[in-house]
């Protein structure tokens, strides 16, 4: 059984079609990275999954049931945009209000549990307005976790976090899914950070799913390259361009040769043409470059 199964989903806002014929599968226990440009339909899809807006067509099933089923709706926690908190109240007070709103039994114990899960137990007494952005994001996730939902839908929870905040958020995500029962759908434009946590990906463009894959499939699909520097970079690029189909200069000033057979072959070729390589190594493109390449293909 999958956490989410979406088939031929559509959403119209008047004459504008925001989501059109979208298929999406999120396995149980997955951290599903939901990726797309601004206006691609990510947030609209997430809101339909959570029942915040009605769909125009297609089907959404959560854990094998219709997403409108009351029992399955109770298993969904959501953080879209920002948590609704009172600035002058403490973190704990805001959490207790949300627990009361959800009619959660043993509210105090439940609030303590989820604050500990998101590493906020030591800041429970802080006024919400005095919390850092990363702390506020974790409060929002804690609110989404009240009642122990099976599925979390998080819209841009990584935005604005510093390095330590990113690390903590990664730990929180791993703790949430470690038993293999809970699943997370997380959208983010920070693809480098998303790649550190996601087990599955869905890439959406113009309201359509253009690719779904596992992290292992992404790794296998990402192109390898040889990165090098020499004392004559302009001449080196010209020589390599005559032999290899794709040669590019990256932001760090290295020349990248894609799909080359071996670094030694490149060194030998350049040496035979009077160029000495000063530094060379192999690497593989990450999620961000893979996504950019995919978007370029879609525009051709």
N, C-alpha and C positions, 0 to 999 in steps of 0.2 A: 504494500500500500504506500502511495506517495502522500506527502504532506499537502501538496497543491497539484492539481491537474486542471489546466485551462485549455479549452479547445474553441477555436474560431471566435475569440472574444472581440467585441466591437463596442465602441462608445462614441456617440455623436453629440456634439454641442451645437445645435442648430444645423447649419450647413457644413460645419467643420467636423471632420472625422478624426478624432484624437487617437483612437486605437482601432485597427482594422485587421480582422482575421488572425489575431495573435494566439499562438500555441505556447504553452509554458508548463514545464514539469519540474517540481522541486521535491527530491527524495526526502524521506525521513532522516533526520540527523545531519542534514546538509547546512552549510553556510553558503547561501546562494547569492553571488554577486550580480546585481541587476544593473546593467550598464547601458548608457545611451546619452546622446546630446540633450541639451536643454530643449524642451518641447517635443521630445521623442515619444512621450506617452508613459514614462516610468511612474510618475506620481499618480497619474490617472488610473493606471493598472493597479497600483498598490491600494488606492482608495476603493476600487471596485472589489478587490480581494477582501478588504476589511468591512465591506458593506456600507461605506461612508457615502458612496454615490451609486446609483443603479446602473447596471450594464444595459446597453442597447441590444446586444445579441450575443450568442455563444453561451458557453457553460463554464462555471467555476465550481470545482469540487475540492473540498478540504477534508482530508482523511476519509475519502470515499463517500462523503455526503455533500449535498448542496450547500453552498456557502451561506445561504439564508437560514439554514437549520439552527435553531436556538442553541442546541447542545454544542454544536461545532463552533458557533460564534463565540461561545464562552471560552474556547480554547485558544483564541487569538488575542495577542497583545500587540499594540501598535504605537509607534512614535513617528508621526509625520509632522514636519516643520519643527515645532518647539513644544515642550510640555506646558500645560496650563497651570502655572503655579502663582501663588500670591507672594510678591516680592518681600513683604515685611514679615512673613511667617517663616519659621524654621523649616529645614528640610524634612524633619520628622513630622511636623504639623501638617505640611503639605501632603506628605505620604498618607497620613491618617485620614485626611479629608478625602483623598482619592479612594482609600480602602472603604470608607463609609459610603462613598458614591457607588461603589461596586458591590456593596452589601457583603463584604468579605468577613467570614467568621474569624474569631481570634485575631482581630486586626493588628494589635500591637506586635504579637509574635510574628505575624506575616511580614509586617513592615521591617522588623529587625532582620528577618531572614533575607529579604531581597536587598536591603541596604548593605548587608555583609557580602552578598554575592557580587555587587557592583563596586566593592571597595569604598563604600561611603559611610560605614558605620561610625568612623571617627569624626565625621562632619555632620552627624544627624542634628546637632544643636545649632549649626550655622544658619543664619538667615539666608534665604534663597538668593536675595539680591547681592549678597557678598560672595557667592560662589563663583569660581572661575568658569569659563565656558565648558571646559572638560568635565567639571563637576556637575554642571547643569545638564549636560548630555547624559551623564550617568544617572542622574535623578530621573530623567525622562525614561531611560531604559528600565530603571527600578520600578517606575509606575507601570510600565508595560508588562513587567514580570509579576505584578500582583495577581494572586489567584493561580499561579503556576500554570500559565498557558503553554500549549504545545508548539505554537507557532508565533514567532515574533516578526513583525514587518517594520523595518527601520528605514526611514528616509533621511539620507545624508547625516548619519550620526558621527562621522569622522571630521566634519568640517570645523576648521578653526582650532584643532587640537595641536598642542606642542608634542615633542617627541615622547615625553613621559606619558602624556595623555593617550597617545596612540598605543603605547605599550600596554597600558592598563586596559584599554578597550579591547585589544587583541586577547588578553588574558580572560576578560569577561566573556567574550564570544566563545572561546574554547571551553570555558567552564559550563556555559549554558548548554552546549550540544554534546558534552563529553559522554553522556550516558546513551547517546544515539536515539533518544526519543524526541527531543525538541529540535526544531528547525528554525533557521533565521533567513529571512530575505532582507538583504541590505543593499541599498543603492548608494553609490558614491562616485564622485568625479576624481577621487584620489586613488587612481588605479594601482599605483605602486604599493600603497598600504592595503588595498583590497586584496591584492595578490598574495599577501602574507597570511590571510585568514580564509579565503574562499575555497570551498571544496568543489563548487559547481559555478558555472557562469551562464547568464543569458544576456545577449546583446540585442538591443531593440533600436530600430531606426524608422522614423516616420510611422510609428504606431504598429510596426510589424516586427516579429522576432526574426532576426536574420541569422542567429547562430546560438545554439546551446551546446555546452561541452563541460566535461569534468576538468578538474585541475590537471590531471594526468594527460588528458587529451590536448589541453592547451600547451603543456610543456612539450609534447611530441610534435605539435603543429608549429611551434615558434621556430623561426629560422635561426640557424647558427651563422656566425660571422667571425672573421679574423680581423682584429684591430691592431693597427701598427702605426709607428711613426718613423720618419727618416729625416736625414739632413736636407732633403730636397723634396718637400711635400707636393709642390705643384707638379714637378716632373713625375714624381711617384704616382700621383693620381692619374696623370695622363697615360702613363705606361700600363697601369692596372686596368684602366678603362678600355684599353685596346684588347685586353685578354678576358676580362670578366664582365658579366652582364650588369651587375649592380655594384657600384663603388660610391660610397658617400662619406662625407666628413661629418663627424658628430660634434656635439657642443664642447667636448673636452679637447678637441683638436686632433683626434685620431682619425685615420682613414679606416673605414669599415669595408671589408670585402665579403659580400654575402655568398653563401653556397660554394665557397672555395674548398678544394679537396684537402689541403693540408698547409699549415704555416710554412713548412720547409720548402714546399713547392714555390710559394710566393717569394721567400727569401732568395732562393736560387735564381728565380726568374729576374728579380730586381738586381741581384748581384751581377748576373750575366749582362745586364743593361747599364752597369756602372752606378747603381744606387745601393748605398749601404743602409740597411734597416737598423735602427737604434733600439726599437722596442716592438715586441709583437706578442700577441696572445689570442686565445679563442674565447668566445662568449656566446650567449644566446639572447635574443630580444625578449623583453618582458611584456607584461599585459598591456602596458600603455602603448608601446610601439606596435604591438599586434593589433590593437584596437584602431590606431591611426591608419595602419595599412588597410585594414578591413573597410574603414570608412572611405578611403581613397578609391578602393575597388568599386564601392557602391556608387561613386559619383562618375565613373567612367562610362 
